[in-house]
């Protein structure tokens, strides 16, 4: 399982450990990923995602999973999240 947030696309970063003597060794900075269940109000279902804590705060700030998915571009979303977004767009279109 890759270390990428399913909602924001946030992944690992590469950097250096720097010693007191200024020696540099490669290291990875991994995102803080959590397995969470998010509820879609318009679809009346819950979905399990692997989301970074930063992404989780962003979802809550935007008013929930539905608003977040509708605002987010398709390039950053995982295939599972994209499938949920398509279902959501269909549900919104039929309701309007």
C-alpha positions in Angstrom: 0.0 0.0 0.0 1.5 3.3 -1.1 2.0 6.2 1.3 -0.3 8.7 -0.4 -3.3 10.5 0.9 -6.4 9.4 -1.0 -8.0 12.8 -0.9 -5.2 15.3 -1.2 -2.5 13.4 -3.1 0.0 14.2 -0.4 2.9 11.7 -0.5 6.4 11.2 0.8 9.1 13.8 0.5 12.9 13.3 0.3 15.3 15.3 2.4 18.5 15.0 4.4 19.5 14.3 8.0 22.1 16.9 8.8 24.6 16.1 11.6 26.4 18.6 13.8 29.4 18.1 11.5 27.1 19.0 8.5 27.2 15.5 7.1 24.1 14.9 5.0 22.4 11.5 4.6 19.2 10.9 2.7 15.9 10.3 4.5 12.2 10.2 3.8 9.5 12.4 5.3 6.3 10.3 5.4 2.8 11.8 5.7 0.8 11.1 8.8 -1.8 8.8 7.3 -4.8 7.6 9.2 -7.5 5.1 8.3 -10.8 7.0 8.7 -14.5 6.5 7.8 -16.1 9.6 6.4 -19.8 10.0 6.0 -21.4 11.3 2.8 -24.6 13.2 3.7 -26.0 13.3 0.1 -25.3 9.6 -0.6 -26.3 8.5 2.9 -23.3 6.2 3.0 -19.9 6.0 4.8 -16.6 5.5 3.0 -13.3 4.3 4.3 -10.2 6.3 3.2 -6.5 6.5 4.0 -6.1 10.2 4.7 -3.4 12.4 6.0 -4.2 14.4 9.1 -3.8 17.6 7.1 -6.3 16.3 4.6 -8.7 15.4 7.3 -8.6 18.9 8.7 -9.2 20.3 5.2 -12.2 18.1 4.7 -13.7 19.3 8.0 -12.9 22.9 7.2 -14.8 22.7 3.9 -17.9 21.3 5.5 -17.6 17.6 5.1 -16.7 14.9 2.5 -19.3 16.0 -0.1 -18.2 19.6 -0.3 -14.5 18.6 -0.4 -14.9 16.1 -3.2 -16.9 18.6 -5.3 -14.3 21.3 -4.9 -11.2 19.1 -5.4 -9.6 18.5 -8.8 -9.7 15.0 -10.2 -5.9 14.8 -10.6 -5.2 14.7 -6.9 -7.9 12.2 -6.0 -7.3 8.4 -5.8 -9.3 6.1 -8.0 -11.6 5.1 -5.1 -12.2 8.8 -4.2 -12.9 9.6 -7.9 -15.5 6.8 -8.0 -17.2 8.4 -4.9 -17.0 11.8 -6.5 -18.7 10.5 -9.7 -21.5 9.0 -7.6 -21.9 12.3 -5.8 -22.1 14.3 -9.0 -24.8 12.0 -10.3 -26.8 12.3 -7.1 -26.5 16.1 -7.1 -27.6 16.2 -10.8 -30.6 14.0 -10.2 -31.7 16.0 -7.2 -31.5 19.3 -9.0 
